[in-house]
């Protein structure tokens, strides 16, 4: 019996030979140095002198996992409000001061951390960093701006109720995580929590979690480590405050059994499909073979899932899989938008691909394609000061070893066919997969139920 997906895979691999690539050139991530200042602030400096630019990122233990129960969305609101005015200037004056220096200054938060970032010309670094420190330590959170940011988030949530892709992503989180897990609820908060957030909540969150000993400051660019330390001491040496207990979420599963979740989107011409379960933390020792395995399964254009659903069957314009890497266990998911009439068939093919990568070794050609791509694109990710600073921020956030970037390509190339099958068997669990569909129940419910995947629940999204 022939396997059409495998045939398509071999066809892609058997295309006319490409010109042979030259041997990879050695790559070394910029050298960096760690220091700890008297107030507990951790400093990481990577001198990079090829351009007269400096990028700075503050990484703070103030991500969405630190949201108090019932106040989900507070971390993101606090981060976004940092640039809305300080005790020295309002939002307009702050924006003009940054623009006059030709700099960029931003603040945000994800699940694990809050980030304040700056990029400036090296000749303006003193003035630009003074504004950075002002935003980080002296925001005033004007009531009017807090209400505006809340209204923007509520408008986003109302739009989400009409947008299948975002709707599927948030519903999938609820399907994967236990209801009392912070991860089961949107990182930016929901319509049940955002309206109740207050200016006092934001100020209290900032006072509690924006502390020097809970902060790592990354500096990359045309600045020496000694000069960077002097710069930081001038602007932030007087910042005080002990670090709070490290924030964490309960990364427990909603169900250890297969279940089907149908989110109603009436009259939809296509379905959003999600198949997956709880994954592993970023610091897991199987990270590199998992990255390679996922590239083969659904992480690249020529991956098995995409070739199957797009090239062989024509169910979709594209399908992909991935691990959402977090400090704690993020989800693993296969995602696609498929024609409504093919929803059940597409889900069946995804399940077959998950089973197949566990059951049989991948082709050596598949492994070579994946590792060559991951190896080849890695150096070009870190060509700017902001990219280098961001990389070091992640190094800090996830507790990665200092040689991580220099060792990355060798560790990718070291992954074997046996490693891929081992981690697929260890970390892809068909018996725990959650199948979620956002679509028209009249078109998809019966064929999806006929899959016999697991008990089905049907929910209506919250309407605006």
C-alpha positions, 0 to 999 in steps of 0.5 A: 500500500502506498502512502500519499503523504510519504510519496509527496514528501519523497517527491519534494526531496527528489526534486532536481538537486540544488547546488551544493552548499559550502561548508558552514562558516564558524559562528560565535555569538558576541561575548558577554559579561555578567555583573550584579550591582549593589541594589541587586540588579543583574547586568548582562553586557555584550559589547558590539561595536560594528554599529553606533547603536545600543539596545537595552532590555529590562527583564522583570519577574512581572509577567502574566503568571504574576496576575492575582486571581480575579485580576487577570490582565493586570501584568499586561496593563501595567506594562503597557501603561509604563510609557503613558507618563512619568512624574516628570513628563506626560505621555506626549512629552515623553514620546517627543523626548524619545523621538528627538533622540531618534530612539525607540522605547517600548514596554510589554509583558508576556506569560513569564516576564515584563520587558522594557526595551530601548534602542538608541544611537550610542552618542545619545545613550546617556539621555536615552537611558535616563528616559528609560530609567524614568519609565521603568521606575517612576511611572504615574499611571494616569487614570485616563490612560488606564481607562483608555488601555482597558477600553482597547483591550475590551475592544480587542476581546469583542473582535476576538469573538468574531475572529476564528483564529484567535477564538480557536487559540484561546479556546484551545488553552481552556481545553488544555489547562485546568480551569484554575491554571493561569494558563487557561485564561488569556494573558491579556485578561478577559471581559470578566476581569479587565473592566474591574482593573483599576489604576490603584491595582496597576500602581500596586502591581508595579510597586510590588513586582518592579524591583531591582533584585527581580530585574535583569538588565541586558545591554548590547551594542557600542558600549563597554561593560564598564561604561554600561555599569557606570551608566546604569549606576547613575540612573538606577543605582538609587532604585531599591526594593526586595524581590517578591517570591518568583511568580509561577502558574499551575501548569496542570492539564484539564484532562488526561483523556482525549476530548473533542471541543466544538466552538460554534461559529455559524455560517463559517466557510472554513474551520479552525482546527487545533490538535494538541496537549500540554507540552514541556518547559523550555529548559527541558533536556530534550529541547533540541531533539524536540525542535528538530522533531517538530520541524519535521512534523509541522514546523517547516513548509516541507513538513509532514503535516503541511505536505499532507493537508496542503499538497496531498489533500488540498484541505488548507493553504497551510498547516503547522505545529509547534511548542509554545516555549515557556518557563513552565509547560506550554502547549504543543499544538498542530494548527490549521484553517481547513475547508468546513467539509474537510474538517473531520478528514483533516483532523484524521490526517493530523492524528495519523501524522502524530501516530506515524512520527512515533511509530517509525523512524523519519527518513534521513533526508527529512532529518537532514533538511530540518537540521540544515535549515535550523543550523543555517538560519540561526546566525542571521537571527542575531545581526542587530543589537536589538536581536542580540539583547533580546536573545540574552533576555531569553537566555536569562529568562529561561536559565539557559547556559552561557554557551547556549548560542555558540553550542546551538548549531552543533547540538542541532546537527547532533540530533539523530533519527533515533533521537527524533523517534525517542522524543516523539514517543516520549512527548507526543501522547495520542491518548491525551490529545485534545481536538478543537474545532471552531466552525459551523456545527451544521457542517462539522459536528456530525463528521467530527463526532463520527471520528470517535475521537472522544466525548464532545462538548459544544460551546458558544463564544461570548458575544459583543 
